[in-house]
Amino acid sequence: MRTPVLLPVIVLMLLGFHSASEAQQYHVLRSGSDCGRLTLSYERLANGYMQCEMREERRFIGIDDKSVTWKRNLTILVDSTLRILSISGREFVPEGDCVIKGSCVDGVLYLSREEKSGRVESWRENCSAVPDVFLPELVLRADIPTPKQVFFVHDLASRNTTVRSTDQADGSLHIAVGTESEFVVAARGEILSWRMSAIDLAWETTDTPVSGIEPCDVDCGVFWDAGQVTLPTEADNIRSMDVRLSLTKDVGARLVPEDLRQHIAENNPGSGAAANLRITRTRQKPGDETLPILDEDLIEYEKESPLLPVTAESVRDRAAQLRLMDRNAGVVVGEIMNWMKSHFVEDPFVPVVAADRILETPRGTSLHAAMLFVTLARASGIPARLVLGMHPEGDRWRSSVWAEVWSGRWQSVDPGVGEFIDDATHVKLLHVADVQQLRDQAQRLRGAVRLDLLAVEEIDATAAGKLRTGIFNGAYSDRVFKCTVTAPRGWNIERRELTTQTSVIMAPEAGSDIRFEMQLTHNPYPLATREVFDAKVMALKVVLADVEILEKGEIRFGERRASTVLYSYRDTRPGSGKRRITTADCIFTIGERGYLFRFTAPSDVFHEYDGTLQTLLQNVVLYGD
């Protein structure tokens, strides 16, 4: 097993080999308003390593006009070339705090965010990226090469970008990070200010303690709470849902609660306007409409407005790249959705700005995502409109914004995730052509909408249907594949979504050569388990070096027989010493669901983990057929 990369650093820190901390306070400004505070402090270790501690607090007006406080404490450790070694911290939000962890092993930065509920989100970044809060240090040190990637602390993600520095007349230094952000740095190296102009966010230094923070109103009044809801199962296990939509007072709003998924089942004009709605999970796909779309009834949804600048140069350029002169509206819609999925980042602290500015830095709430999507669609010649609706979040009904796009018929799109809305839990209230209409309608409906859950039809009413997909309290569960597996105590769990499969990896520590992996694959053309197994064994000889099949056999997996293979191969990765690795595979299929369980360890210690492997397999639970 490799010696942990951070051990020498930890020893140095324990010995106290570091310089005095350098701390600086900042105002956090949103559209010029003082919405938060930030403290940055740096420690320089004797071996050239550095550590940055961030303490950030931001306030804004959230659901029901309440002040919401978001806090994050973050510690980042970098080596002498300012590349990341580790990240740790904690975020504090109204729903509960979560723990952030990150460590660099073999050039890979393993990051995780664990919520109070036990759910864990894991992802990977590049250790060679330099955190943006260390860029002033990098620019001031000529011995460090400019990085190809920058790690943006704001959203804990690294991206390819350019770093440019310019000397100012007053002796300060201006650092531009692509088109996303810019720093002004004093001659002695401290950050004087930082800005992301596209979303009106800035830090500005202050010599006095920051106090008197006033929450910023950034949601345009379209997000509010409509009461409690308790779903009997997870949202993606609902086939259909019946709700009663009521207006508790006459507000003059124009409700249009119908789309491909949702229909009025029964009108009940009793005390106030009310209707029973049935929302049904409906698979959607792009239509076949040909561009240009010439329909007088759709012109309203092709026009420009102040916050939807269809003719802005940056919007037209991006739309042209996505369209590529294709005349099939459905294909263009798909390209826009894919681009949104790859680029848009959720951020509840972004004020409402015009869509061309959102395009510069694609981030924000569901409102920002819908504005950007609608603008790009219209710039491509495709009618699109904004939708106001309700959606369960936790145990509450919350208002939300999504979009509808025309490609032969109106289809619902969740622009923030870049997918069609197929589920039965998004309840449409109305659609509008521009943001001002959305604001007006939302303000009228605020406090006047009541939703009562009448009935839910589950896709899977068995125990498997109650499963949640994700990592919870040291175990992974998957509703689609109807399985759960529990990790040994203290082991890390990481879930990776690949193109054709879900991979769940468990290991004693990040980057360990000892690991258990569960691969879940869809097999639309079911083959017999033996055929799939034989194909896997043949593939081993192609992709691995000096592979040797040690043993083939079968084991019982509950009431099922599962094919197994034990094999070894030479590790050809740099720094591996070309040692041999031993792997045990267990593979079987159930209908269209394919399961591969794999345990891997260096050959010289493999059998020391026989008990661990048996425990892992015993901890796998499969539900139903």
N, C-alpha and C positions, 0 to 999 in steps of 0.2 A: 504493500500500500504506500502511496506517495506521502512524504512528509508535508503537512499543511503549509501552504505558502505563507500564511500570516504568522507562523510561530516566532520567527526572529523579530518581527515587528512588535508582537505582543510583549516579548521579553524586554525589548528596549523601552516600551512604554511603562512596564512595571518598574523598571529601574529608574525611571524618571529622566531619561536622557532626552529632554526636549526644552525648547526655549519658552519664554513667557508667552501667554496667549495674546493675540492681537484681535480685539473685538471692535465692531462698528455697528451702530444702530441706523435703521432706515425706516422712513415712512413707506408704506405700500399704498400707491395711488391708483385709482381706477377712474379714468376720465377726469382727472384733476382732483377727485375727492379722496380724502384721507380715510382709507378703508381698513388699514391694518398696520402691523409693525413687523420688523424683521431684525434679527441680530445675527451677524456673521462673526465667527471667531476662528482664527487659524493657529495651529501649533506646528512648529518646525522641529522635527525630530533630528537627533544628532547624525543619523546616517543619510540625511537628505530627504527622507520621507516627510509628507505633510498630512495634516488632518484638519478638516473643516467641520465646524459644528454650526448648524442652522437652526434657528428658533423662529418660526413664522406663525403669525396669527392674522386671519382675515375675517371680516364680518360683512354680511350682505343680507338683504331682505329676502326671505324665502317664502315657503308655503304659509298661507294665512297672514301675510304681512308680519311675520315674526322675524326677529333678528337671529340669524344663524351664524355660529362661530365655527370656523375651521382652523385647526392648529396642526402643525407638523414640526416635529423635532427630528433632525437628520444629522448623522455623523458619517463623513466620507473620508476614507483613508486612501491616499495615493502614494505611488513610489517616487523615486527621484526624477523620473521622467514625466510625472503627473498622470500616469495611467492608473486606473482604479484597482485597488486591492480589496476593499470591502465597503459595504454600505449597511448601516443599521439605523433604525428609527421607529417612530410611532406617529400615526395620524389620529387625530381626535375629531370626530364628526358626531352630529346628533344621534345617528343610528348606532353609535358605539365605536370605540377606538379599534385600530388595527395595527399590527406589528409588521414592519418592513425589514427584510433581511436580504443581504446580497454578499456573495463571496466570489472571488475570481480564482478559477482552477483551470490550468492548461489553456489559458487564453479565452475562456468563456466566463462571463459574468452571470452567475445564477442568482436570479432575483425572485423574491416571493413577497406576497402581501397576505397576511393571515388576519381574517376578521374575527370579531368577538364570538360570532356564531360558530366558529370552527372551520368555516369555508376558507380554502387557500387558493390564491391565484399565483401561478408560477410562470415565469418567462425568462428568456435569455437575451443578453446583450453582449457587446464586444468589450473585452477588458482594455483594448488599446485606445478606446475613446477617452478623451480628456473632459472631465466635468466642466461645464461652462463657468462655474464659480472659480475655477483655477486658471482660466484663460489669461487674466492679467499677469499672473506669475509666469506663465509660459511665454508671453510676448516680451516680458522684461528680461528673460533668460535666453540669450542667443544660442546656448548650447543645446537646447531642446528643439527638435524638428516640429514643424507645424503638423498637427494630427489630421488624418483623413476623415475621422469621425469625431463628433462632439456629443457628449452625454448631457442632455438637457435635464437639469435637476427639477425643473418645473413639472415635467410629466414622467420622469424616471425612464427615459428612452434615449437611445443614441441614433444619430442620423448622419449621413454623409453631408458635409457642408464645407464652405470655404471660410477661412478666418483672415480678415484684413485689418491691419492696424495703421493708424495715421497720427502723426504728432500734431498737437494743437499749439496755437500761438502762446497760450498761458502755461505751457510746459506739461499739460496733461496729455493723455493718450486716448484716442478714440478707437474702439475695437468693434468691428461689425462681424456678426456671425451669420453668414448667408444673408437672407432677407428677413430672418426671424427676429433677431434681437441685436442690441448694441449696448456697449459699456463705455462709460467715461471713467478713466483711471488716473489717479493722482500720480505725480512723478515718483513718489515713494512706493507706489504699488497698490494702495487701497482703492477699492471701488467707490467712486463718487455717485454714480447713478447707473441704472440698468433699465432698458426699455424694450417692450414688445409693442411697437406702435400699432400694429394691426388689431390688437385687442385692448388697446388703451391701458395696459398694465405697466407700472413702473415702480422702481425702488429709488428713493432719493435719500441721501445721507442727512443725518441730523446730529448735532452736538448735544442736544438735550433729550431726556427720556421722552419717548413717544407716548402720549396719553390722549384721552378724549376721542377715541376712534368712533366714528359714526358709520353705521352700516350703509352700504351702497345698494340702491335699488337697481338691479341688473336684469330682472326677468320680464320687464315690459308688462307686468300685470297679467300674464297669461298662465301662470302656474299657481294652482291652489288645491286645497284639500276638500273632498266632497264626502268624507265620512268613512266609517269603518267597513271593511269587507273581509270575510273569511272564506278562502277557497278550500274545498275539501281535498284538493290535490295540487300538484305543481301546474303552472300555466300551460306548459307544453304537453301535458297529458289530458287537456280538455278538448273534446271533440266539438261540443256546442255548449252555449251558455245562454240562459234566458234571464233577462233583467227587466226591471220596470224603471223607466226613465220618467221622472216627474219634475215639473217646475213648481217650486213652492210659492212663487209669486209671479205676477205679470211683469216681465222685464222688457218686452218688446224684442226679444231675440229671435232670430230666424234659424230654427233647427231644421237640419236636413239629415236625419240619422239613418241613411241607407247607403250601402255600397255593395260590392260583390259578395262580401261575407255576411252582411248585416241587413235584416229586413224587419219591418214592423209586423209583428204577429197579431196584435190586437190593439185597437184604439180604445181608451177609457177616459173620455172627457168628463171626469167627475169634478172633484174640487181642484181646479187648476188643470193645466195641460198635462197629460200623461199618456204613455204608450208602452206596450210590452214589446221588447225587442228580442229577436233570436239572432245570435252571432254564431256562425258555423265556421270551423276550420276549413279553409278553401285554398287548395293549391293554385298559385298564380304563376303565369309565365308571360313573357313579353308577347304583344300582339304583332300583327303583320302590316300595320298601317304604313303607307309609303309617304315619304317626305317630298315636297312640302304638304302640310295639312291645311287645306283651304276649306274652312267651315266657319260661317258667320257666328254660329253658336259658341265657338271656341275662342274667338278673337280676344275676349276679355282675359283669357288665361295665357295669352302670348305677349301681353303688353309689358312695358317697363313702368316702374314706379320708383320713388326716391330710395327705398331700401332694397329694391330688386333691380339694380342697374344692368339691364340686359345688354345694352350697347357699350358698356365700359370696355376699354381695350383689353384689359387683363381677362375679363370674362369671355369676350369673343375669342381671344387666343386659346384659352383653355378649352372652350367648347369646340373649336375647330380641331384641336388635337384629339379630343375624345370622339368626335364624329367621323373623322377621316373620310369625309365625303360619302359615307354610307347613307343610303336613302331608306333603309328599313328603320322605322322609329323604334321598334322593339330592341334592335341590336344596339342603337345609340343609347337607349335607356339603360341597357345592361352595362355599357361602358362607363356611363356616369355613376351607376351604382357601385361598380368595382372600384372606381377611383375614390369614391367617398369611403368605402370600406377600408381602403389602404391608407387614407390620409386624415380622416376626421378624428379628432380626439375630444372626448367628453371633458368639459370643464365648466362647472356651475358658476364660476366667478367672472364670466365674460359679459360685458354689456352689449346691448343691441347696437350694432353698427351696420353699415351697408354691406351687401353680400360681396362686393368686390374686395372689401377689406378683410372679410372672413376668408376669402379665397387666399389671401397672402399667408395667413396662418389659420388653417382649417381646424377650429376648435370652438367649443361652446356647449350649449344645451341642445335639446331637441329642436328648439325654435331656430337656432343658428343653422343647424344641419338642414332643416326644411327650407330655410331661406336660400341657402347656397345651392341646394339641389334644384329648387324651382327656377332659380336664376339661370343655372347652367342648362337646364332642360329647355327653357324658353329661348336662350341664346342659340340652341341647336335647332330651333324651329319646332319644338314639341310643346304642346299645351301642358301646363302644370299648375297646380293650385295648392294652397295651404289648408290643412285640416286641423280642427280643434277637437279633441276627444278626451276620453278618460281611460286610465289603465291602472290595474292593481300594482301597487308597490308596497311590499311588506304586507301589512294588514290594513292599508288605507287605499281609497280611490284617489288618484292624483290626476290632475289635468295634464295633458301632453299635446305635443304638436307633431304631426307627420305630414306627408305630402300625397297627392294623387297625381298621376301622370297619364296622358292619353296616348295609347298606341293601338287604336281601334276600339278601345273601351277604357273607362277610368279604372285604374288599378292603384291600390294602396301601397306606399313605399315607406319603410323606415330608413330615412337617409343616413342617420347616425351610424347604423350598422351595415348599410348598403344592401338591404334585402327587401323583397316584397313582404308585406304583412299578411301572413297566412293564418295567424292564430285566431282564437275565438275570445281573446281577452281585451283587445283594443276596441273600445266602444266609441264609434264616431258620433259627434254631436252636430257638426256643420262643416262646410268648406267655404273658403273665401278666396278672392283674387289677390289681395295685397295685405301687407303687415298691418296697416292702420285699421282695416276692416277686422282683422283678427283681434287686435287690441280692443276695439269697440265692443265686439261680441263677447269676448272673454270677460270684460269688466261688467257687462250686463248680467252674465250668467254666474259670476262669482257669488257664492253664497245662496244661489237660487236653484241649483241642480241637486237632485237627489237620485241615487241609484240604489235599487234594492235587488239583491241577487235572488232569483226565483228557483232556478234549477241548473244543474251542471251534469252533462253527460261526459263520462270519462272515456278516453281511448282504451285504457287498460285499467280495469277495476280490481285487478288482483294485487297481491303484495308488491309485485314489480312496479305497478303503476304508481305506488306511493314513494318510490325511490326518487331522490334528487341526484342530478348528474353533477359531479364535482368532487372535490376533496373536502372532507369534513371530519374533524377530530381524529386524525391519524388513519383514515380509511377513505378509499375511493369507491363511489357508487355510480352506476350508469343505468338510466331508465331504458334507453334504447336497446342496450345489449343485456339488460336484465341481470346484472351481476353486481357484486360488491367484493372487495378484497381489502383486508386490514394489514397495515405494515407492522413489522416488528417495532417494539417500543423504541423511540428515539430516532428512527430512520426518517429520512426526508422523502417526500412524495412530490413528484412533478408530473403534470399532465401536458402533453403536447398534441395539438391538433395538426395532423399532416394532411396531405391532399386526399389520400384514400383511406386513412385509418386514424384512430386515436391511440396514442401510445402513453401508457402510464408507467413511470419509472420510480422505483423505490431503491434507496441506497443508504448506507450508514452515514454518509456525508456527501456533500455536493462534489461531483466529479470523480467519485470513487470508482475503482475498477471492479468492485463487488456490487452487483446490482441485480434486482429482479424487475423484469419488464413484462407488462401485459399489453399485447397488441390486439385491438378490436377492429375488425374489418368487415365491410359489407360485401357480400358475394351474391350479386343479382342472378348469377347462373350457377346455382349450387352444384358443387362437385362432391363426390364421396370424400369423406375425411381422408381415406388412404391415398386418393389421387392428389389431394392438396398437400399431404404430408410428403409424398414422393417427390413432388415438384419442388418443395422447399429444400429437401435433402440434395437434389441435383443442383439447385442454385448455389448451395454452400460451396461446392467445388469450383464455381466460377468466380465468386466474389471474395473468397478468403485465401490466404497464403498457406500453403502446406497443410491443408485441412486433412484431418484423419477422423474417420467415423469410428468411434470407440464402441458404441452399443446402440442397438435398436430394440424397441419393445413396446409394450402397452401397459398402461396403468388404468385403474378404475377411478373415474372422477364422479363421485356420487353413483348414479346408476348408469353412467356412460363409460364407454371404453375410449381412451385417448391414446393416440400414437405418440411415442417418445423417441428421441434420439439424443445421444451423448456424443459430443465431438470436441476436438481441440484444433487449434490453429496458431500460427505465429503472428504476434502483434507487430505490425509494420509501422505503427505511428511513430513520429519523431520522439526521441527520448524514452521509448519503451524498452530499449535493450533487446528488442526482438524476442522477448520471452513468450512462452506458450500460454494461451488462454483456453480454459475449458468451459463449455457451455452445454446446458441441458435444455432442450426444447420439448414442450408438450403442446400438441395441436389437435383441434377438432372443430367441427362446424355443427351448428344447430339451425337448420333451414338456411336463411340468408345471412346468418350471423357467424362470423369466423373468430376464433379465439386462439391466440398463441401466447403461451406462458414460457418465459425464458429466464434462466438463472445463469449468470456469468461471473467467473472469478479467475484469478491467475491459477494455473494448473497446480502449482505447489501448495496452495491453500484451499483448493476447491472443496475437498472432502471435509474440511473443518466446518463447513457450513451445511452439511447434510441435514442436521436438525432444523436449521433455519429454513431450508428449502421445504422440508416436510410441513413445518408450521405454516409457511406462506400458502402452500397448496391447500392445507386444511382450512385456512381462513378465506378461501375463495367460495362464495355462495352464488349459485345460479338459480334463477327463479323461472319456473314454468318451462315449457318446451319452445 
